[in-house]
Amino acid sequence: MPDVRIASPQGRWILLTTVLGSSMALLDSTVVNVALPRIGDDLDTNLSALQWTVNAYMLTLAGLILLGGSLGDRYGRRRIFVIGVIWFAVASLLCGLAPDAGVLIAARALQGIGGALLTPGSLALIQASFHPDDRGRAVGLWSGFGGIGAAVGPFLGGWLVDGPGWRWVFLLNVPLALLCVPAALRHVPESGDGRTHGRFDVLGAALGALALALVTYALIEARSGSPAVAVTAIAGVVAGIVFVYVEKRRPDPMMPLGIFASRQFTAVNLVTLCVYAALGGFFFLTVLQLQVVAGYSALAAGTALLPTTVLMLLLSARSGELGERIGPRVPLTAGPLVCAAGLLLMLRVGPDAPYAADVLPGVLVFGLGLVTLVAPLTATVLGSVDASRAGLASGINNAAARAAGLIAVAALPLLAGMEEDAYRSPSAFDDAFGRAMIICAAVLVAGSVLAFTTVRRLPPDCRRPECRTHGSITAPPLEGERVKKRIS
């Protein structure tokens, strides 16, 4: 049984190590958007390359995060976590030194692989290391510090972009890794799951990532009208069908399709797709709107969205308690509607928009909507399956959210009629941004309707601290006990 106490020196080192590791991936997911206009200008590239700068990372992370968790179960969570941190830091160094957009995009894809290795292991190490009496507090502290990191991320990213330059958004990860790796090797005990068996489902992971990559490419490059785009889109759909076929036939697949026999689990994941698609599109385009159209600096644009994360940190616990009392249907119906109202308020953001009058109202309303739905959504995911499959359910939900954001960043500029050089034309970008916010609001309304018609109250409710003290706005929290998940 794990016996590390949170008040011991080793306990504090474990918390520091896991927070540092998870903060690398969390910061990267929140600061890069702020740097996009400067990256585009410095590397003289178009909107497609900026989309790929975001999506190359999200693609490998979403496609491999389930596999990364199972590698930790098999070969040791500390070992895979350390490998992930080193991998992430090396890829970050390549991003920071990238001479052109092609190298930057390739390095971002490598970063996503590192993120898929370290992200599942961060919380799992806490669950596997601390004494049961201290585990809840440890997870709460880990989540809280992670939320603070999420809040600081855009501010820090904006300061770096306006100061030393956008390359330091990536180079910052190197000193963090130099602190994290020695601490992990010296102070964090190794843990794993001796019950894992068989071979890894590498084929399933490869097919899933390939399907996402092909569809993403087709959406981003659709403006060109090339016949290759149609071929790529068809190939992506075929790869997705083959993925489902392979996962259905393998004896111990990466993503057992039987888990979707739970109607509640399936319904909540569909709601997740709607919510996080809208979130991904909103955060990708809003920081561009604030800089390109409203004339904000990178620092001001990053700081402008800070109230959203602060609201989540302050009010998520109360939202979780409310969801436990009244059930998930009302929060999951009302939350997306409130978020949609916030997005429509963002239509006020135009040239020289004053923050207090035009930006802050939309950000606050949007943040209140997120507070309303995030904790109940995670609780419903974990409550809709057997407790022994909580790790798997959480992993699938997390991957679904990341895949939704990936597709949104690829598809939304196309659907909004945004041209390749739109981010260099304030008037053209402003028009397309308005259409994009209406599309995102419509997707959120669809998620609300879906929740109202399909979600029902099912015990048990999620009382885990990571469900409530959750500051990330890019994906739902991962359940720490992934030891029960096995991959062939």
C-alpha positions in Angstrom: 0.0 0.0 0.0 1.3 3.5 -0.8 2.6 5.1 2.4 4.0 8.6 1.5 2.5 11.3 3.7 1.9 14.7 2.2 3.7 16.5 5.0 6.9 14.6 4.6 9.8 16.0 2.5 9.3 13.2 0.0 5.6 14.0 -0.3 6.4 17.7 -1.0 8.9 16.6 -3.7 6.4 14.3 -5.3 3.8 17.1 -5.5 6.4 19.6 -6.9 7.6 17.1 -9.5 4.1 16.2 -10.8 3.0 19.8 -10.8 6.1 20.8 -12.8 5.5 18.0 -15.3 1.8 18.6 -15.8 2.4 22.4 -16.0 4.7 22.0 -19.0 1.9 20.5 -21.0 -0.8 22.7 -19.5 1.2 25.9 -20.2 1.9 24.8 -23.7 -1.8 24.4 -24.4 -2.6 27.9 -23.2 0.3 30.1 -24.2 0.9 29.1 -27.8 -2.3 30.7 -29.1 -1.2 34.1 -27.8 2.0 33.9 -29.8 0.4 33.0 -33.2 0.3 36.4 -34.8 4.0 37.0 -34.0 4.9 33.5 -35.2 3.0 34.2 -38.5 4.8 37.5 -39.0 8.3 36.3 -38.0 8.1 33.2 -40.1 6.2 34.9 -42.9 3.5 32.2 -43.1 -0.2 31.9 -43.7 -3.3 31.0 -41.6 -3.0 27.3 -42.5 0.5 27.1 -41.0 -0.8 28.8 -37.8 -3.6 26.2 -37.7 -1.0 23.4 -38.0 1.1 25.0 -35.3 -1.8 24.4 -32.9 -3.1 21.1 -34.4 0.1 19.2 -34.9 0.5 19.2 -31.1 -3.2 18.4 -30.5 -3.1 15.6 -33.1 -0.4 13.5 -31.6 -1.6 14.2 -28.1 -5.2 13.2 -28.7 -4.2 10.2 -30.8 -1.7 8.7 -28.3 -2.9 9.8 -24.8 -4.6 6.4 -24.2 -1.6 4.5 -25.3 0.6 6.8 -23.1 -1.3 5.9 -20.0 -1.0 2.2 -20.6 2.7 2.4 -21.3 3.0 3.8 -17.8 1.0 1.0 -16.3 3.2 -1.6 -18.0 6.7 -0.2 -17.8 6.4 2.0 -14.7 4.7 5.4 -14.4 7.7 7.3 -13.2 9.8 5.9 -16.1 7.3 6.9 -18.8 6.6 10.2 -17.0 10.4 11.1 -17.1 10.7 10.0 -20.7 7.7 12.1 -21.5 9.2 15.2 -19.8 12.6 14.8 -21.5 10.9 14.2 -24.9 8.7 17.2 -24.4 11.6 19.4 -23.4 13.7 18.4 -26.4 10.8 19.0 -28.8 10.2 22.4 -27.1 13.9 23.3 -27.8 13.4 22.4 -31.4 10.2 24.6 -31.5 12.2 27.5 -30.0 15.0 27.1 -32.6 12.7 26.4 -35.6 14.0 28.4 -38.7 10.7 28.0 -40.6 7.1 26.9 -40.2 7.7 23.4 -41.4 10.3 22.6 -38.7 8.0 24.3 -36.1 5.0 22.1 -37.1 7.1 18.9 -37.0 8.5 19.8 -33.6 5.0 20.6 -32.3 3.9 17.1 -33.4 6.9 15.7 -31.4 5.8 17.8 -28.4 2.4 16.1 -28.6 4.0 12.7 -28.3 5.8 13.9 -25.2 2.6 15.3 -23.8 0.9 11.9 -24.3 3.6 10.2 -22.3 3.7 12.7 -19.4 0.1 13.8 -19.0 -1.6 10.6 -17.9 1.3 9.8 -15.5 1.2 13.0 -13.6 -2.0 12.3 -11.6 -1.4 8.6 -11.6 1.9 9.0 -9.8 0.1 10.9 -7.0 -2.6 8.2 -6.8 0.0 5.5 -6.6 2.4 7.2 -4.1 0.4 8.8 -1.3 -1.1 7.2 1.7 -4.9 6.8 1.2 -5.6 9.2 4.0 -3.6 11.9 2.2 -4.5 11.1 -1.3 -7.6 13.4 -1.6 -5.7 16.4 -0.3 -2.7 15.6 -2.6 -4.9 15.4 -5.6 -6.7 18.6 -4.6 -3.4 20.5 -4.2 -2.1 19.1 -7.6 -5.3 20.2 -9.3 -5.2 23.6 -7.6 -1.6 24.3 -8.5 -2.4 23.1 -12.0 -5.3 25.6 -12.2 -3.0 28.4 -11.1 -0.7 27.4 -13.9 -3.5 27.5 -16.4 -4.5 31.0 -15.1 -0.9 32.3 -15.3 -0.2 30.7 -18.7 -1.8 33.2 -21.1 -0.4 36.1 -19.0 3.1 34.6 -19.0 2.8 33.8 -22.8 1.8 37.3 -23.6 4.7 38.7 -21.5 7.2 36.5 -23.2 5.9 37.3 -26.7 6.0 41.1 -26.0 9.4 40.8 -24.3 12.1 38.2 -25.1 10.0 36.9 -28.1 7.7 34.1 -29.1 10.5 31.5 -29.1 10.7 31.7 -25.3 7.1 30.4 -25.1 8.7 27.0 -26.0 12.2 27.5 -24.5 10.7 28.0 -21.1 9.9 24.3 -20.9 13.7 23.4 -20.9 14.5 24.8 -17.4 11.3 23.3 -16.1 12.4 19.9 -17.3 15.8 20.4 -15.8 14.1 20.8 -12.4 11.5 18.1 -12.9 13.6 15.1 -14.1 16.2 15.0 -11.3 13.5 15.5 -8.7 11.4 12.6 -10.2 14.4 10.2 -10.3 15.4 11.0 -6.8 12.2 11.4 -4.9 9.2 9.8 -6.8 8.8 6.0 -6.2 8.2 3.8 -9.2 4.8 2.2 -9.6 3.1 0.1 -12.2 0.4 -2.4 -12.7 1.7 -6.0 -12.5 -1.6 -7.3 -14.0 -1.0 -5.8 -17.5 -0.5 -8.4 -20.1 -0.3 -9.1 -23.9 0.8 -6.7 -26.6 0.1 -3.1 -27.0 -2.5 -2.0 -29.5 -0.1 -0.1 -31.6 -2.2 -0.7 -34.7 -5.2 0.9 -33.1 -3.3 3.9 -31.9 -1.7 4.4 -35.4 -5.1 4.1 -37.2 -6.8 6.5 -34.8 -4.0 9.1 -35.2 -3.9 8.6 -39.0 -7.7 9.1 -39.3 -7.4 12.4 -37.3 -4.4 13.5 -39.3 -6.0 12.9 -42.7 -9.3 14.6 -41.8 -7.5 17.5 -40.3 -5.4 17.9 -43.4 -8.4 17.9 -45.6 -10.2 20.5 -43.6 -7.2 22.9 -43.3 -6.2 22.6 -47.0 -9.8 22.6 -48.4 -9.4 26.2 -49.5 -7.0 25.1 -52.2 -9.6 23.1 -54.0 -7.0 20.5 -54.9 -8.2 17.0 -55.8 -5.8 15.7 -53.2 -8.0 17.2 -50.5 -11.0 15.1 -51.5 -8.7 12.0 -51.7 -7.3 12.7 -48.2 -10.8 13.3 -46.7 -12.0 9.9 -48.1 -8.8 8.2 -46.9 -9.4 9.7 -43.4 -12.9 8.4 -43.2 -11.7 4.9 -44.4 -9.0 4.9 -41.7 -11.6 5.8 -39.1 -13.8 2.9 -40.2 -10.9 0.5 -40.2 -10.0 1.8 -36.7 -13.5 0.9 -35.4 -13.2 -2.5 -37.1 -9.8 -3.3 -35.6 -10.9 -2.2 -32.1 -14.0 -4.3 -32.3 -12.1 -7.5 -33.3 -9.0 -7.2 -31.0 -9.3 -9.2 -27.7 -8.0 -6.3 -25.6 -8.1 -3.1 -27.7 -6.9 0.4 -26.9 -10.5 1.7 -26.9 -13.0 -1.2 -26.1 -16.1 -0.3 -28.0 -18.2 -2.2 -25.4 -17.9 0.8 -23.0 -20.2 2.7 -25.4 -23.0 0.3 -24.6 -23.7 2.7 -21.7 -26.1 5.2 -23.3 -25.2 7.8 -20.6 -21.5 7.4 -21.4 -22.1 7.8 -25.1 -24.4 10.7 -24.7 -22.0 12.6 -22.4 -19.2 12.1 -24.8 -21.3 13.6 -27.6 -22.0 16.6 -25.4 -18.2 16.7 -24.7 -17.6 16.9 -28.5 -19.9 19.8 -28.9 -18.6 21.7 -25.8 -14.9 21.3 -26.5 -15.2 21.9 -30.2 -16.7 25.3 -29.4 -14.1 25.9 -26.8 -11.2 25.0 -29.1 -12.5 27.3 -31.8 -13.2 30.2 -29.4 -9.7 30.2 -27.8 -7.9 29.8 -31.1 -9.7 32.7 -32.8 -10.3 35.1 -29.8 -6.7 35.8 -29.0 -6.2 36.5 -32.8 -9.2 38.8 -32.8 -8.0 40.7 -29.8 -4.6 41.3 -31.4 -5.4 41.6 -35.1 -8.7 43.6 -34.9 -8.9 45.2 -31.4 -5.2 46.1 -31.4 -4.3 44.5 -28.1 -0.7 43.5 -27.3 0.1 39.8 -26.8 0.2 40.4 -23.0 -3.2 42.2 -23.0 -4.8 39.5 -25.2 -3.5 36.7 -22.9 -4.6 38.5 -19.8 -8.0 39.3 -21.3 -9.2 35.7 -20.9 -7.8 35.2 -17.4 -11.3 35.7 -15.7 -12.5 32.4 -17.3 -9.9 30.3 -15.5 -10.2 32.3 -12.2 -14.0 31.6 -12.2 -13.3 27.9 -12.7 -10.8 27.8 -9.8 -13.1 29.7 -7.4 -16.5 28.1 -8.3 -15.9 24.6 -9.6 -16.3 23.0 -6.2 -19.7 24.6 -5.7 -20.8 23.6 -9.2 -19.8 20.0 -8.4 -21.8 20.1 -5.1 -24.8 21.5 -7.0 -24.6 18.8 -9.6 -24.6 16.1 -6.9 -27.8 17.6 -5.4 -29.8 18.1 -8.6 -28.2 15.7 -11.0 -26.3 16.4 -14.2 -29.1 17.1 -16.6 -29.8 20.7 -15.6 -26.1 21.9 -15.4 -25.3 20.1 -18.7 -28.3 21.7 -20.4 -27.8 25.2 -18.9 -24.0 25.4 -19.0 -23.7 25.3 -22.8 -26.5 27.8 -23.2 -24.7 30.3 -20.9 -21.4 29.7 -22.8 -23.3 30.3 -26.1 -24.6 33.6 -24.7 -21.0 34.6 -23.8 -19.8 33.9 -27.3 -22.6 36.0 -28.8 -21.5 38.8 -26.5 -18.0 38.5 -28.0 -19.5 39.9 -31.2 -19.1 43.3 -29.6 -15.3 42.9 -29.8 -14.2 45.1 -32.8 -11.6 47.7 -33.6 -10.2 49.4 -30.5 -12.7 47.5 -28.3 -12.5 48.7 -24.7 -11.9 45.8 -22.4 -14.4 46.5 -19.6 -17.3 47.3 -21.9 -16.9 44.9 -24.8 -14.6 42.0 -23.9 -15.1 41.4 -20.1 -18.9 40.8 -20.2 -18.5 38.0 -22.8 -15.5 36.5 -21.0 -17.4 36.5 -17.6 -20.6 35.0 -19.0 -18.6 32.4 -20.9 -16.6 31.5 -17.8 -19.8 31.1 -15.7 -21.1 28.7 -18.4 -17.9 26.6 -18.1 -18.1 26.6 -14.3 -21.7 25.3 -14.6 -20.9 22.3 -16.8 -17.3 21.1 -16.4 -17.5 19.4 -13.0 -20.9 17.8 -13.7 -19.7 16.6 -17.1 -16.7 14.8 -15.6 -18.8 13.4 -12.8 -21.3 12.0 -15.2 -18.6 10.4 -17.4 -17.2 8.6 -14.4 -20.6 7.8 -12.9 -21.9 6.2 -16.2 -19.6 3.2 -16.1 -18.4 0.6 -13.6 -15.9 2.0 -11.1 -13.3 -0.5 -12.4 -13.4 1.3 -15.8 -13.2 4.9 -14.5 -9.7 5.3 -15.8 -10.6 4.1 -19.3 -13.8 6.3 -19.3 -11.9 9.4 -18.3 -9.1 8.7 -20.9 -11.7 8.3 -23.7 -13.5 11.5 -22.6 -10.2 13.4 -22.4 -9.2 12.2 -25.9 -12.6 13.0 -27.3 -12.4 16.6 -26.0 -8.9 17.1 -27.5 -10.0 15.6 -30.8 -13.0 17.9 -30.8 -10.7 20.9 -30.4 -8.4 19.6 -33.1 -11.3 19.4 -35.6 -12.7 22.7 -34.6 -9.4 24.6 -35.2 -9.2 22.9 -38.6 -12.8 23.4 -39.7 -13.9 26.7 -38.2 -11.8 29.1 -40.3 -13.1 27.2 -43.4 -16.7 27.3 -42.3 -16.4 31.0 -41.4 -14.9 31.9 -44.8 -11.6 32.9 -43.5 -8.9 33.3 -46.2 -5.3 32.3 -45.9 -4.1 35.9 -45.1 -7.1 36.9 -43.1 -5.1 37.4 -39.9 -3.2 40.2 -41.7 -6.4 42.1 -42.6 -8.3 43.4 -39.6 -11.6 44.0 -41.5 -11.6 40.6 -43.1 -10.7 38.8 -39.9 -13.4 40.7 -38.0 -16.1 39.6 -40.4 -15.0 36.0 -40.3 -14.7 36.1 -36.5 -18.3 37.1 -36.1 -19.5 34.2 -38.3 -17.2 31.8 -36.4 -18.7 32.9 -33.0 -22.2 32.3 -34.3 -21.2 28.8 -35.5 -19.6 28.0 -32.1 -22.7 29.2 -30.3 -24.9 27.0 -32.5 -22.7 24.0 -31.6 -23.1 24.7 -27.9 -26.9 25.0 -28.3 -26.8 21.6 -30.0 -24.8 20.2 -27.1 -27.4 21.6 -24.7 -30.3 20.0 -26.6 -28.4 16.8 -26.6 -27.9 16.9 -22.9 -31.5 17.8 -22.2 -32.8 14.9 -24.2 -30.3 12.1 -23.3 -28.6 12.7 -19.9 -30.2 11.2 -16.8 -29.1 11.0 -13.2 -27.0 7.9 -12.5 -25.1 7.0 -9.3 -22.4 7.2 -8.2 -21.6 10.9 -8.4 -17.9 11.9 -8.8 -16.5 13.1 -5.5 -12.9 13.1 -6.7 -11.0 16.4 -6.1 -9.7 16.5 -9.7 -13.4 16.7 -10.9 -13.9 20.0 -9.0 -10.6 21.7 -8.6 -9.9 21.9 -12.3 -8.5 24.9 -14.0 -7.7 23.6 -17.5 -10.0 24.8 -20.2 -8.6 22.6 -23.0 -9.8 19.2 -21.8 -11.6 17.5 -18.9 -9.4 16.2 -16.1 -7.9 12.7 -16.4 -8.9 10.2 -13.7 -5.7 9.2 -11.9 -6.3 5.5 -11.4 -5.5 4.2 -14.9 -4.0 1.0 -13.5 -7.1 -1.0 -14.4 -6.7 -0.2 -18.1 -4.8 -2.8 -20.1 -3.9 -2.7 -23.8 -3.0 -5.6 -26.0 
